[in-house]
């Protein structure tokens, strides 16, 4: 089972203890040691609902705020668990002014 991968004492020290600091930066390697939401047919049943809520949340951010780059955009990459931006994007947000419906 996928859950049993997270209980392996060869991978985790005291695997059944609640130690969220394991996942903080510097708390472990970058390799996959667990899949908390599973994959394939046994994937988390709430995944679809969560994705729907995330899409709705992001759509509202785009609709309600004006987005501008805070500085120069550098698209350089660096390898981590996946490939990420070497210098994260920084933005300035300002509320969008909506026309009144009177």
C-alpha positions in Angstrom: 0.0 0.0 0.0 1.1 3.6 -0.6 0.6 4.5 3.0 3.0 1.8 4.2 5.8 3.5 2.1 5.6 6.4 4.6 5.9 4.0 7.6 9.3 2.5 6.5 11.8 2.8 9.4 14.6 2.5 6.8 13.5 5.8 5.3 12.1 7.7 8.3 13.5 7.9 11.8 10.5 7.1 14.1 8.0 6.9 11.2 4.8 6.8 13.2 5.6 10.0 15.2 4.2 13.4 14.1 7.3 15.4 13.0 6.4 18.0 10.4 9.9 19.5 10.7 11.0 16.6 8.5 9.6 18.5 5.5 11.1 21.8 6.3 14.0 23.1 4.2 17.2 21.2 5.1 15.1 18.5 6.9 15.6 15.8 4.4 16.6 15.0 0.8 14.7 16.0 -2.3 13.8 12.4 -3.3 10.2 11.1 -3.0 9.7 9.4 0.3 6.0 9.4 0.5 2.9 10.1 -1.6 0.3 11.3 0.9 -2.6 11.5 -1.7 -1.8 8.4 -3.6 -1.9 7.9 -7.3 -3.9 6.2 -9.9 -7.2 4.5 -8.9 -6.4 4.8 -5.2 -5.8 8.6 -5.4 -7.4 10.9 -2.8 -11.1 11.0 -3.5 -11.2 14.8 -2.7 -8.6 15.6 -5.4 -11.1 16.7 -8.0 -13.0 18.9 -5.5 -9.7 20.5 -4.3 -8.7 21.3 -7.9 -12.0 22.9 -8.5 -11.6 25.1 -5.5 -8.1 26.0 -6.4 -9.1 27.0 -9.9 -11.9 29.1 -8.5 -9.5 30.8 -6.0 -6.9 31.6 -8.7 -9.6 32.9 -11.1 -10.9 35.3 -8.3 -7.3 36.5 -7.7 -6.9 37.3 -11.4 -10.3 38.9 -11.6 -10.0 41.1 -8.4 -6.4 42.3 -8.6 -4.2 44.0 -11.1 -0.9 42.1 -11.4 2.4 43.8 -12.2 6.0 42.5 -12.0 7.8 44.0 -9.0 11.1 43.9 -10.8 12.8 42.3 -13.7 11.5 38.8 -14.7 14.3 36.3 -14.9 13.3 32.9 -16.4 16.5 31.1 -15.4 15.9 27.6 -14.0 17.5 25.5 -11.3 17.0 21.8 -10.6 15.3 20.8 -7.3 12.7 18.1 -6.9 11.4 19.4 -10.2 12.8 22.3 -12.2 12.0 25.6 -10.6 12.7 29.3 -11.3 16.1 30.3 -10.0 14.7 33.7 -8.9 11.0 33.4 -7.9 8.6 35.9 -9.4 7.7 38.9 -7.3 4.5 40.9 -8.1 2.8 44.0 -7.0 -1.0 43.6 -6.5 -3.5 46.4 -6.5 -7.3 46.1 -6.3 -9.1 46.4 -9.6 -11.5 49.3 -9.8 -14.9 48.1 -10.9 -17.5 50.2 -12.6 -20.5 50.7 -10.3 -23.7 49.1 -11.5 -26.0 52.1 -10.8 
